[in-house]
């Protein structure tokens, strides 16, 4: 199986070249046009990515999240939800890498097979990086009026967070 995986990509590239040859397409020029468009797209996307990363790092380093969540501790203790998961639940729609870092910290502190580790894994799979995706894609094509994309995306993330809590409590609680 390992040898097959080593030759699949070269065979796929060869298949594309042969297909282009039989369709009488100049594969090299088409490849160069695609590479040029890709570089132009990277040029347009880079400022958006840099701004998002900068804003997320400022937010994380300010420790605002821990202070803002401290008043929720009695409520979440009452319903048996670990407080360590809340920063991940809040940051997941904003940044995938930040939520992965929090999940890694949870794994190091409690273990991946603990309840909170399983909750973090389920939460990671039930939600998306909505704000990041909207900023990246809408920013790259200069869309300024997102209409319902942000509220619907955040609502879907909220439903994913709730589903992650419910599913984890049902199966592992």
N, CA, C and O atoms as a DFTB+ gen file, in Angstrom:
692 C
 N C O
     1  1       0.823      -1.195       0.000
     2  2       0.000       0.000       0.000
     3  2       0.865       1.256       0.000
     4  3       0.510       2.246      -0.639
     5  1       1.987       1.230       0.703
     6  2       2.870       2.380       0.769
     7  2       3.449       2.705      -0.607
     8  3       3.588       3.877      -0.957
     9  1       3.788       1.679      -1.392
    10  2       4.342       1.915      -2.721
    11  2       3.301       2.514      -3.656
    12  3       3.629       3.340      -4.508
    13  1       2.052       2.103      -3.500
    14  2       0.982       2.648      -4.339
    15  2       0.810       4.136      -4.068
    16  3       0.634       4.923      -4.998
    17  1       0.862       4.522      -2.798
    18  2       0.684       5.930      -2.461
    19  2       1.810       6.796      -3.001
    20  3       1.608       7.986      -3.242
    21  1       2.980       6.228      -3.194
    22  2       4.112       6.997      -3.727
    23  2       3.987       7.259      -5.219
    24  3       4.583       8.210      -5.726
    25  1       3.223       6.436      -5.935
    26  2       3.135       6.623      -7.383
    27  2       1.800       7.207      -7.845
    28  3       1.634       7.479      -9.034
    29  1       0.852       7.405      -6.940
    30  2      -0.458       7.924      -7.339
    31  2      -0.360       9.354      -7.875
    32  3      -0.928       9.650      -8.926
    33  1       0.337      10.233      -7.186
    34  2       0.422      11.629      -7.628
    35  2       1.154      11.741      -8.963
    36  3       0.656      12.429      -9.854
    37  1       2.315      11.098      -9.149
    38  2       2.935      11.171     -10.483
    39  2       2.047      10.592     -11.587
    40  3       2.028      11.119     -12.699
    41  1       1.317       9.525     -11.296
    42  2       0.398       8.973     -12.291
    43  2      -0.742       9.942     -12.593
    44  3      -1.180      10.061     -13.737
    45  1      -1.211      10.622     -11.572
    46  2      -2.275      11.605     -11.759
    47  2      -1.791      12.763     -12.635
    48  3      -2.512      13.207     -13.529
    49  1      -0.579      13.251     -12.386
    50  2      -0.003      14.320     -13.201
    51  2       0.169      13.847     -14.641
    52  3      -0.141      14.582     -15.579
    53  1       0.657      12.631     -14.818
    54  2       0.815      12.063     -16.158
    55  2      -0.535      11.949     -16.858
    56  3      -0.637      12.233     -18.051
    57  1      -1.558      11.544     -16.140
    58  2      -2.900      11.445     -16.702
    59  2      -3.394      12.807     -17.174
    60  3      -3.998      12.905     -18.243
    61  1      -3.150      13.847     -16.406
    62  2      -3.556      15.207     -16.794
    63  2      -2.813      15.643     -18.049
    64  3      -3.411      16.223     -18.955
    65  1      -1.527      15.373     -18.108
    66  2      -0.733      15.745     -19.284
    67  2      -1.228      15.000     -20.523
    68  3      -1.370      15.596     -21.590
    69  1      -1.490      13.713     -20.386
    70  2      -1.994      12.926     -21.520
    71  2      -3.380      13.408     -21.949
    72  3      -3.666      13.481     -23.144
    73  1      -4.223      13.731     -21.005
    74  2      -5.556      14.246     -21.320
    75  2      -5.439      15.553     -22.102
    76  3      -6.122      15.745     -23.108
    77  1      -4.578      16.445     -21.637
    78  2      -4.359      17.708     -22.339
    79  2      -3.788      17.491     -23.731
    80  3      -4.156      18.196     -24.670
    81  1      -2.898      16.527     -23.870
    82  2      -2.312      16.214     -25.171
    83  2      -3.378      15.742     -26.148
    84  3      -3.407      16.187     -27.295
    85  1      -4.256      14.844     -25.707
    86  2      -5.307      14.325     -26.583
    87  2      -6.379      15.373     -26.887
    88  3      -7.005      15.323     -27.946
    89  1      -6.595      16.315     -25.977
    90  2      -7.554      17.400     -26.212
    91  2      -6.907      18.579     -26.945
    92  3      -7.564      19.588     -27.202
    93  1      -5.619      18.449     -27.280
    94  2      -4.847      19.466     -27.994
    95  2      -4.795      20.793     -27.224
    96  3      -5.000      21.873     -27.779
    97  1      -4.516      20.665     -25.938
    98  2      -4.364      21.822     -25.058
    99  2      -2.880      21.947     -24.725
   100  3      -2.221      20.955     -24.414
   101  1      -2.362      23.166     -24.791
   102  2      -0.974      23.395     -24.411
   103  2      -0.906      23.360     -22.872
   104  3      -1.176      24.358     -22.204
   105  1      -0.546      22.212     -22.341
   106  2      -0.593      21.976     -20.894
   107  2       0.347      22.916     -20.151
   108  3      -0.015      23.436     -19.096
   109  1       1.526      23.139     -20.671
   110  2       2.501      23.978     -19.984
   111  2       2.010      25.420     -19.880
   112  3       2.078      26.027     -18.811
   113  1       1.507      25.977     -21.010
   114  2       1.003      27.353     -20.961
   115  2      -0.202      27.482     -20.035
   116  3      -0.339      28.470     -19.314
   117  1      -1.075      26.474     -20.062
   118  2      -2.226      26.475     -19.169
   119  2      -1.786      26.400     -17.713
   120  3      -2.359      27.068     -16.853
   121  1      -0.773      25.593     -17.438
   122  2      -0.222      25.507     -16.085
   123  2       0.343      26.850     -15.643
   124  3       0.114      27.282     -14.514
   125  1       1.088      27.516     -16.541
   126  2       1.659      28.825     -16.198
   127  2       0.575      29.866     -15.947
   128  3       0.711      30.693     -15.046
   129  1      -0.507      29.836     -16.737
   130  2      -1.619      30.766     -16.498
   131  2      -2.240      30.520     -15.123
   132  3      -2.537      31.467     -14.395
   133  1      -2.435      29.247     -14.769
   134  2      -2.993      28.916     -13.455
   135  2      -2.077      29.337     -12.326
   136  3      -2.536      29.836     -11.298
   137  1      -0.762      29.134     -12.518
   138  2       0.197      29.545     -11.491
   139  2       0.185      31.064     -11.322
   140  3       0.267      31.571     -10.203
   141  1       0.081      31.784     -12.441
   142  2       0.030      33.251     -12.390
   143  2      -1.219      33.707     -11.641
   144  3      -1.138      34.591     -10.787
   145  1      -2.383      33.109     -11.954
   146  2      -3.616      33.453     -11.253
   147  2      -3.521      33.128      -9.767
   148  3      -4.042      33.864      -8.929
   149  1      -2.846      32.011      -9.442
   150  2      -2.671      31.637      -8.039
   151  2      -1.832      32.661      -7.286
   152  3      -2.151      33.014      -6.151
   153  1      -0.765      33.134      -7.913
   154  2       0.074      34.145      -7.267
   155  2      -0.674      35.460      -7.083
   156  3      -0.521      36.131      -6.062
   157  1      -1.484      35.825      -8.078
   158  2      -2.284      37.046      -7.951
   159  2      -3.284      36.894      -6.798
   160  3      -3.497      37.829      -6.027
   161  1      -3.892      35.710      -6.687
   162  2      -4.850      35.463      -5.601
   163  2      -4.146      35.548      -4.245
   164  3      -4.683      36.137      -3.306
   165  1      -2.961      34.969      -4.138
   166  2      -2.192      35.052      -2.886
   167  2      -1.880      36.510      -2.556
   168  3      -1.940      36.911      -1.394
   169  1      -1.552      37.291      -3.560
   170  2      -1.266      38.705      -3.362
   171  2      -2.486      39.435      -2.803
   172  3      -2.347      40.313      -1.951
   173  1      -3.688      39.076      -3.282
   174  2      -4.903      39.730      -2.800
   175  2      -5.324      39.227      -1.422
   176  3      -5.897      39.986      -0.640
   177  1      -5.051      37.967      -1.115
   178  2      -5.489      37.377       0.148
   179  2      -4.562      37.720       1.311
   180  3      -5.017      37.801       2.452
   181  1      -3.287      37.920       1.048
   182  2      -2.287      38.111       2.105
   183  2      -2.639      39.218       3.100
   184  3      -2.520      38.980       4.302
   185  1      -3.065      40.414       2.680
   186  2      -3.398      41.436       3.688
   187  2      -4.532      41.002       4.624
   188  3      -4.509      41.312       5.816
   189  1      -5.517      40.288       4.084
   190  2      -6.622      39.823       4.909
   191  2      -6.140      38.819       5.941
   192  3      -6.533      38.883       7.106
   193  1      -5.291      37.893       5.517
   194  2      -4.766      36.882       6.445
   195  2      -3.913      37.532       7.522
   196  3      -4.039      37.194       8.699
   197  1      -3.052      38.456       7.137
   198  2      -2.184      39.129       8.110
   199  2      -3.024      39.900       9.126
   200  3      -2.734      39.867      10.322
   201  1      -4.059      40.591       8.660
   202  2      -4.926      41.349       9.576
   203  2      -5.643      40.416      10.548
   204  3      -5.738      40.715      11.739
   205  1      -6.151      39.280      10.046
   206  2      -6.843      38.327      10.920
   207  2      -5.896      37.747      11.967
   208  3      -6.241      37.682      13.147
   209  1      -4.718      37.331      11.547
   210  2      -3.750      36.749      12.484
   211  2      -3.352      37.781      13.534
   212  3      -3.253      37.458      14.718
   213  1      -3.127      39.003      13.110
   214  2      -2.747      40.073      14.030
   215  2      -3.862      40.322      15.053
   216  3      -3.590      40.420      16.250
   217  1      -5.107      40.425      14.591
   218  2      -6.238      40.680      15.491
   219  2      -6.441      39.524      16.467
   220  3      -6.714      39.750      17.646
   221  1      -6.311      38.289      15.986
   222  2      -6.481      37.125      16.862
   223  2      -5.397      37.089      17.930
   224  3      -5.683      36.801      19.092
   225  1      -4.160      37.377      17.551
   226  2      -3.068      37.368      18.530
   227  2      -3.249      38.451      19.584
   228  3      -2.972      38.223      20.761
   229  1      -3.709      39.620      19.172
   230  2      -3.975      40.683      20.153
   231  2      -5.070      40.233      21.117
   232  3      -4.957      40.426      22.327
   233  1      -6.126      39.635      20.576
   234  2      -7.242      39.169      21.398
   235  2      -6.790      38.103      22.388
   236  3      -7.162      38.149      23.561
   237  1      -5.993      37.148      21.929
   238  2      -5.543      36.071      22.808
   239  2      -4.572      36.565      23.876
   240  3      -4.644      36.130      25.025
   241  1      -3.674      37.461      23.512
   242  2      -2.677      37.956      24.462
   243  2      -3.266      38.927      25.482
   244  3      -2.655      39.164      26.525
   245  1      -4.429      39.487      25.206
   246  2      -5.024      40.442      26.142
   247  2      -5.634      39.769      27.364
   248  3      -5.920      40.441      28.356
   249  1      -5.841      38.440      27.312
   250  2      -6.485      37.676      28.384
   251  2      -7.893      38.179      28.688
   252  3      -8.416      37.952      29.779
   253  1      -8.498      38.853      27.733
   254  2      -9.862      39.344      27.883
   255  2     -10.836      38.185      28.027
   256  3     -11.795      38.264      28.795
   257  1     -10.591      37.125      27.299
   258  2     -11.509      35.988      27.285
   259  2     -11.648      35.349      28.662
   260  3     -12.760      35.035      29.087
   261  1     -10.539      35.155      29.358
   262  2     -10.596      34.540      30.681
   263  2     -11.364      35.409      31.659
   264  3     -12.148      34.904      32.462
   265  1     -11.142      36.707      31.595
   266  2     -11.855      37.618      32.483
   267  2     -13.333      37.694      32.163
   268  3     -14.166      37.752      33.068
   269  1     -13.658      37.695      30.901
   270  2     -15.057      37.794      30.492
   271  2     -15.838      36.528      30.834
   272  3     -17.044      36.593      31.076
   273  1     -15.171      35.389      30.857
   274  2     -15.859      34.133      31.122
   275  2     -15.954      33.796      32.603
   276  3     -16.672      32.866      32.974
   277  1     -15.255      34.522      33.450
   278  2     -15.224      34.173      34.874
   279  2     -16.605      34.283      35.532
   280  3     -16.896      33.540      36.468
   281  1     -17.453      35.193      35.059
   282  2     -18.781      35.328      35.668
   283  2     -19.705      34.162      35.292
   284  3     -20.743      33.968      35.926
   285  1     -19.342      33.397      34.281
   286  2     -20.157      32.249      33.876
   287  2     -19.831      30.976      34.655
   288  3     -20.527      29.969      34.521
   289  1     -18.782      31.019      35.463
   290  2     -18.326      29.820      36.169
   291  2     -19.427      29.141      36.999
   292  3     -19.559      27.919      36.916
   293  1     -20.225      29.873      37.794
   294  2     -21.248      29.184      38.582
   295  2     -22.296      28.468      37.719
   296  3     -22.759      27.382      38.065
   297  1     -22.655      29.083      36.609
   298  2     -23.664      28.484      35.732
   299  2     -23.133      27.193      35.109
   300  3     -23.824      26.173      35.095
   301  1     -21.915      27.243      34.600
   302  2     -21.358      26.068      33.935
   303  2     -20.954      24.975      34.922
   304  3     -20.952      23.794      34.574
   305  1     -20.617      25.358      36.134
   306  2     -20.347      24.355      37.158
   307  2     -21.638      23.624      37.524
   308  3     -21.634      22.415      37.760
   309  1     -22.729      24.365      37.568
   310  2     -24.033      23.781      37.888
   311  2     -24.476      22.755      36.846
   312  3     -25.037      21.717      37.198
   313  1     -24.229      23.038      35.569
   314  2     -24.646      22.106      34.513
   315  2     -23.515      21.180      34.068
   316  3     -23.617      20.501      33.046
   317  1     -22.432      21.164      34.854
   318  2     -21.323      20.216      34.676
   319  2     -20.588      20.369      33.340
   320  3     -20.225      19.376      32.709
   321  1     -20.374      21.609      32.918
   322  2     -19.574      21.880      31.720
   323  2     -18.235      22.450      32.188
   324  3     -18.205      23.453      32.902
   325  1     -17.126      21.817      31.791
   326  2     -15.813      22.306      32.221
   327  2     -15.506      23.695      31.650
   328  3     -15.737      23.949      30.467
   329  1     -15.000      24.565      32.472
   330  2     -14.685      25.934      32.051
   331  2     -13.542      25.972      31.034
   332  3     -13.463      26.907      30.236
   333  1     -12.662      24.979      31.050
   334  2     -11.514      24.982      30.141
   335  2     -11.929      24.896      28.673
   336  3     -11.143      25.241      27.791
   337  1     -13.138      24.445      28.402
   338  2     -13.584      24.259      27.023
   339  2     -14.164      25.543      26.436
   340  3     -14.232      25.686      25.215
   341  1     -14.582      26.474      27.285
   342  2     -15.254      27.680      26.788
   343  2     -14.381      28.555      25.898
   344  3     -14.875      29.038      24.879
   345  1     -13.096      28.787      26.230
   346  2     -12.292      29.570      25.292
   347  2     -12.205      28.921      23.905
   348  3     -12.207      29.612      22.886
   349  1     -12.131      27.602      23.883
   350  2     -12.084      26.920      22.594
   351  2     -13.395      27.096      21.845
   352  3     -13.391      27.338      20.638
   353  1     -14.516      26.975      22.548
   354  2     -15.821      27.126      21.906
   355  2     -16.008      28.531      21.336
   356  3     -16.618      28.702      20.281
   357  1     -15.485      29.521      22.031
   358  2     -15.633      30.899      21.569
   359  2     -14.666      31.211      20.437
   360  3     -15.028      31.919      19.498
   361  1     -13.437      30.692      20.510
   362  2     -12.435      31.012      19.491
   363  2     -12.546      30.164      18.230
   364  3     -11.996      30.540      17.195
   365  1     -13.237      29.039      18.285
   366  2     -13.321      28.158      17.115
   367  2     -13.881      28.868      15.879
   368  3     -13.326      28.679      14.797
   369  1     -14.950      29.676      15.973
   370  2     -15.425      30.374      14.772
   371  2     -14.458      31.442      14.264
   372  3     -14.564      31.881      13.118
   373  1     -13.526      31.857      15.101
   374  2     -12.601      32.923      14.713
   375  2     -11.317      32.353      14.126
   376  3     -10.849      32.817      13.086
   377  1     -10.751      31.360      14.778
   378  2      -9.438      30.874      14.364
   379  2      -9.301      29.383      14.623
   380  3      -9.434      28.927      15.759
   381  1      -9.037      28.637      13.580
   382  2      -8.817      27.207      13.723
   383  2      -7.538      26.890      14.454
   384  3      -7.496      25.960      15.260
   385  1      -6.480      27.658      14.183
   386  2      -5.206      27.376      14.846
   387  2      -5.265      27.702      16.333
   388  3      -4.664      26.994      17.140
   389  1      -5.977      28.758      16.709
   390  2      -6.113      29.089      18.131
   391  2      -6.907      28.005      18.853
   392  3      -6.560      27.616      19.968
   393  1      -7.973      27.516      18.219
   394  2      -8.760      26.469      18.867
   395  2      -7.979      25.159      18.928
   396  3      -8.125      24.401      19.887
   397  1      -7.158      24.883      17.925
   398  2      -6.310      23.686      17.979
   399  2      -5.274      23.793      19.093
   400  3      -4.963      22.804      19.757
   401  1      -4.743      24.991      19.295
   402  2      -3.777      25.186      20.384
   403  2      -4.444      24.969      21.738
   404  3      -3.853      24.357      22.627
   405  1      -5.651      25.460      21.898
   406  2      -6.385      25.257      23.153
   407  2      -6.695      23.775      23.330
   408  3      -6.578      23.245      24.435
   409  1      -7.092      23.101      22.244
   410  2      -7.372      21.667      22.330
   411  2      -6.111      20.895      22.704
   412  3      -6.177      19.942      23.481
   413  1      -4.983      21.292      22.168
   414  2      -3.713      20.644      22.520
   415  2      -3.397      20.849      24.002
   416  3      -2.920      19.926      24.663
   417  1      -3.656      22.043      24.529
   418  2      -3.461      22.289      25.960
   419  2      -4.391      21.404      26.798
   420  3      -3.989      20.871      27.832
   421  1      -5.632      21.258      26.340
   422  2      -6.582      20.391      27.050
   423  2      -6.081      18.954      27.042
   424  3      -6.154      18.265      28.060
   425  1      -5.573      18.498      25.902
   426  2      -5.026      17.139      25.818
   427  2      -3.849      16.966      26.759
   428  3      -3.725      15.930      27.414
   429  1      -2.978      17.973      26.835
   430  2      -1.808      17.878      27.716
   431  2      -2.207      17.887      29.191
   432  3      -1.599      17.191      30.004
   433  1      -3.227      18.675      29.538
   434  2      -3.649      18.768      30.937
   435  2      -4.496      17.579      31.384
   436  3      -4.300      17.047      32.477
   437  1      -5.447      17.160      30.526
   438  2      -6.428      16.166      30.947
   439  2      -6.334      14.846      30.199
   440  3      -6.866      13.835      30.660
   441  1      -5.665      14.841      29.050
   442  2      -5.576      13.638      28.226
   443  2      -6.661      13.612      27.163
   444  3      -7.753      14.134      27.386
   445  1      -6.380      13.014      26.013
   446  2      -7.370      12.994      24.932
   447  2      -8.564      12.084      25.211
   448  3      -9.625      12.266      24.615
   449  1      -8.409      11.106      26.110
   450  2      -9.506      10.191      26.412
   451  2     -10.339      10.626      27.609
   452  3     -11.250       9.909      28.025
   453  1     -10.037      11.788      28.163
   454  2     -10.857      12.318      29.256
   455  2     -12.149      12.888      28.673
   456  3     -12.279      13.053      27.460
   457  1     -13.083      13.180      29.542
   458  2     -14.341      13.758      29.069
   459  2     -14.103      15.075      28.342
   460  3     -14.653      15.299      27.264
   461  1     -13.286      15.945      28.926
   462  2     -13.044      17.247      28.311
   463  2     -12.239      17.099      27.007
   464  3     -12.418      17.883      26.075
   465  1     -11.359      16.098      26.945
   466  2     -10.626      15.842      25.712
   467  2     -11.548      15.395      24.589
   468  3     -11.412      15.825      23.444
   469  1     -12.479      14.533      24.933
   470  2     -13.459      14.081      23.937
   471  2     -14.395      15.225      23.553
   472  3     -14.780      15.351      22.390
   473  1     -14.755      16.047      24.514
   474  2     -15.596      17.206      24.227
   475  2     -14.872      18.171      23.291
   476  3     -15.473      18.697      22.354
   477  1     -13.588      18.402      23.540
   478  2     -12.801      19.291      22.677
   479  2     -12.713      18.733      21.255
   480  3     -12.828      19.479      20.283
   481  1     -12.511      17.433      21.142
   482  2     -12.435      16.814      19.815
   483  2     -13.766      16.917      19.087
   484  3     -13.801      17.226      17.896
   485  1     -14.846      16.663      19.786
   486  2     -16.170      16.750      19.169
   487  2     -16.480      18.183      18.772
   488  3     -17.037      18.429      17.702
   489  1     -16.124      19.124      19.625
   490  2     -16.338      20.538      19.331
   491  2     -15.548      20.966      18.103
   492  3     -16.041      21.734      17.278
   493  1     -14.334      20.473      17.985
   494  2     -13.488      20.806      16.836
   495  2     -14.138      20.321      15.538
   496  3     -14.033      20.981      14.505
   497  1     -14.800      19.184      15.594
   498  2     -15.416      18.638      14.394
   499  2     -16.798      19.188      14.101
   500  3     -17.260      19.095      12.963
   501  1     -17.467      19.753      15.079
   502  2     -18.853      20.220      14.895
   503  2     -18.947      21.673      14.464
   504  3     -20.036      22.143      14.135
   505  1     -17.849      22.385      14.457
   506  2     -17.902      23.810      14.132
   507  2     -16.896      24.133      13.040
   508  3     -16.068      23.301      12.670
   509  1     -16.981      25.350      12.536
   510  2     -16.067      25.791      11.486
   511  2     -15.497      27.154      11.866
   512  3     -15.971      27.803      12.799
   513  1     -14.494      27.565      11.143
   514  2     -13.860      28.857      11.379
   515  2     -14.582      29.913      10.544
   516  3     -14.018      30.451       9.591
   517  1     -15.805      30.199      10.898
   518  2     -16.700      31.035      10.099
   519  2     -16.145      32.431       9.849
   520  3     -16.096      32.876       8.702
   521  1     -15.734      33.115      10.883
   522  2     -15.271      34.498      10.719
   523  2     -14.002      34.524       9.874
   524  3     -13.838      35.401       9.026
   525  1     -13.111      33.572      10.099
   526  2     -11.887      33.493       9.304
   527  2     -12.220      33.251       7.837
   528  3     -11.675      33.920       6.959
   529  1     -13.103      32.307       7.567
   530  2     -13.471      31.975       6.183
   531  2     -14.128      33.171       5.502
   532  3     -13.800      33.498       4.362
   533  1     -15.048      33.817       6.199
   534  2     -15.703      34.987       5.603
   535  2     -14.711      36.107       5.343
   536  3     -14.746      36.733       4.283
   537  1     -13.830      36.364       6.292
   538  2     -12.840      37.422       6.104
   539  2     -11.904      37.088       4.947
   540  3     -11.563      37.957       4.146
   541  1     -11.498      35.847       4.865
   542  2     -10.563      35.443       3.817
   543  2     -11.207      35.488       2.440
   544  3     -10.683      36.130       1.530
   545  1     -12.332      34.817       2.282
   546  2     -12.932      34.719       0.960
   547  2     -13.609      36.009       0.515
   548  3     -13.437      36.432      -0.628
   549  1     -14.371      36.636       1.398
   550  2     -15.004      37.886       1.015
   551  2     -13.971      38.992       0.855
   552  3     -14.106      39.855      -0.013
   553  1     -12.939      38.965       1.692
   554  2     -11.877      39.961       1.562
   555  2     -11.082      39.799       0.275
   556  3     -10.643      40.786      -0.314
   557  1     -10.897      38.561      -0.164
   558  2     -10.096      38.336      -1.368
   559  2     -10.811      38.781      -2.634
   560  3     -10.161      39.109      -3.626
   561  1     -12.150      38.796      -2.614
   562  2     -12.877      39.237      -3.806
   563  2     -13.567      40.587      -3.576
   564  3     -14.431      40.995      -4.352
   565  1     -13.175      41.259      -2.512
   566  2     -13.612      42.626      -2.200
   567  2     -15.112      42.758      -1.957
   568  3     -15.714      43.764      -2.332
   569  1     -15.725      41.741      -1.327
   570  2     -17.134      41.819      -0.956
   571  2     -17.220      42.589       0.359
   572  3     -16.558      42.235       1.334
   573  1     -18.029      43.631       0.383
   574  2     -18.167      44.415       1.616
   575  2     -19.513      44.193       2.296
   576  3     -19.634      44.406       3.502
   577  1     -20.513      43.774       1.554
   578  2     -21.833      43.509       2.132
   579  2     -22.057      42.001       2.147
   580  3     -22.404      41.398       1.131
   581  1     -21.853      41.411       3.313
   582  2     -21.948      39.953       3.429
   583  2     -23.378      39.470       3.638
   584  3     -23.638      38.267       3.628
   585  1     -24.283      40.386       3.823
   586  2     -25.699      40.108       4.015
   587  2     -25.924      39.142       5.162
   588  3     -25.670      39.505       6.311
   589  1     -26.389      37.927       4.903
   590  2     -26.736      36.984       5.959
   591  2     -25.632      35.970       6.244
   592  3     -25.797      35.110       7.109
   593  1     -24.523      36.056       5.542
   594  2     -23.483      35.037       5.686
   595  2     -22.959      34.955       7.119
   596  3     -22.829      33.856       7.659
   597  1     -22.660      36.078       7.736
   598  2     -22.111      36.063       9.101
   599  2     -23.130      35.575      10.131
   600  3     -22.806      34.674      10.904
   601  1     -24.347      36.127      10.178
   602  2     -25.283      35.621      11.192
   603  2     -25.629      34.146      11.007
   604  3     -25.731      33.406      11.986
   605  1     -25.809      33.718       9.773
   606  2     -26.150      32.313       9.529
   607  2     -24.972      31.416       9.889
   608  3     -25.156      30.357      10.490
   609  1     -23.763      31.834       9.525
   610  2     -22.576      31.046       9.873
   611  2     -22.375      30.937      11.373
   612  3     -22.073      29.858      11.883
   613  1     -22.539      32.045      12.084
   614  2     -22.388      32.013      13.543
   615  2     -23.501      31.220      14.214
   616  3     -23.270      30.562      15.228
   617  1     -24.711      31.277      13.654
   618  2     -25.808      30.469      14.184
   619  2     -25.505      28.987      13.986
   620  3     -25.751      28.173      14.877
   621  1     -24.973      28.641      12.824
   622  2     -24.595      27.245      12.575
   623  2     -23.499      26.811      13.539
   624  3     -23.519      25.680      14.026
   625  1     -22.542      27.694      13.823
   626  2     -21.502      27.372      14.806
   627  2     -22.102      27.175      16.197
   628  3     -21.715      26.252      16.913
   629  1     -23.040      28.034      16.583
   630  2     -23.698      27.884      17.879
   631  2     -24.421      26.548      17.969
   632  3     -24.344      25.864      18.989
   633  1     -25.120      26.179      16.908
   634  2     -25.815      24.888      16.901
   635  2     -24.802      23.732      16.944
   636  3     -25.063      22.702      17.565
   637  1     -23.654      23.904      16.287
   638  2     -22.600      22.892      16.350
   639  2     -22.022      22.759      17.746
   640  3     -21.744      21.650      18.203
   641  1     -21.841      23.881      18.427
   642  2     -21.331      23.863      19.799
   643  2     -22.318      23.162      20.721
   644  3     -21.935      22.319      21.533
   645  1     -23.593      23.519      20.589
   646  2     -24.625      22.869      21.413
   647  2     -24.679      21.384      21.113
   648  3     -24.759      20.570      22.033
   649  1     -24.637      21.018      19.830
   650  2     -24.660      19.597      19.446
   651  2     -23.446      18.863      19.995
   652  3     -23.564      17.718      20.433
   653  1     -22.277      19.507      19.978
   654  2     -21.073      18.871      20.521
   655  2     -21.235      18.577      22.006
   656  3     -20.868      17.497      22.469
   657  1     -21.783      19.532      22.756
   658  2     -22.004      19.310      24.183
   659  2     -22.999      18.175      24.409
   660  3     -22.762      17.289      25.230
   661  1     -24.101      18.206      23.685
   662  2     -25.142      17.178      23.872
   663  2     -24.622      15.802      23.499
   664  3     -24.797      14.852      24.261
   665  1     -23.987      15.675      22.341
   666  2     -23.489      14.380      21.876
   667  2     -22.427      13.833      22.834
   668  3     -22.418      12.643      23.147
   669  1     -21.547      14.701      23.289
   670  2     -20.498      14.246      24.203
   671  2     -21.087      13.818      25.531
   672  3     -20.655      12.816      26.101
   673  1     -22.064      14.555      26.037
   674  2     -22.708      14.139      27.297
   675  2     -23.455      12.818      27.127
   676  3     -23.442      11.979      28.028
   677  1     -24.105      12.626      25.981
   678  2     -24.848      11.373      25.753
   679  2     -23.893      10.180      25.687
   680  3     -24.129       9.153      26.324
   681  1     -22.823      10.321      24.921
   682  2     -21.956       9.166      24.683
   683  2     -20.846       8.985      25.719
   684  3     -20.420       7.860      25.978
   685  1     -20.373      10.091      26.318
   686  2     -19.226       9.984      27.219
   687  2     -19.499      10.535      28.607
   688  3     -18.644      10.416      29.485
   689  1     -20.663      11.135      28.835
   690  2     -20.943      11.783      30.097
   691  2     -21.354      10.822      31.136
   692  3     -21.628      11.217      32.269
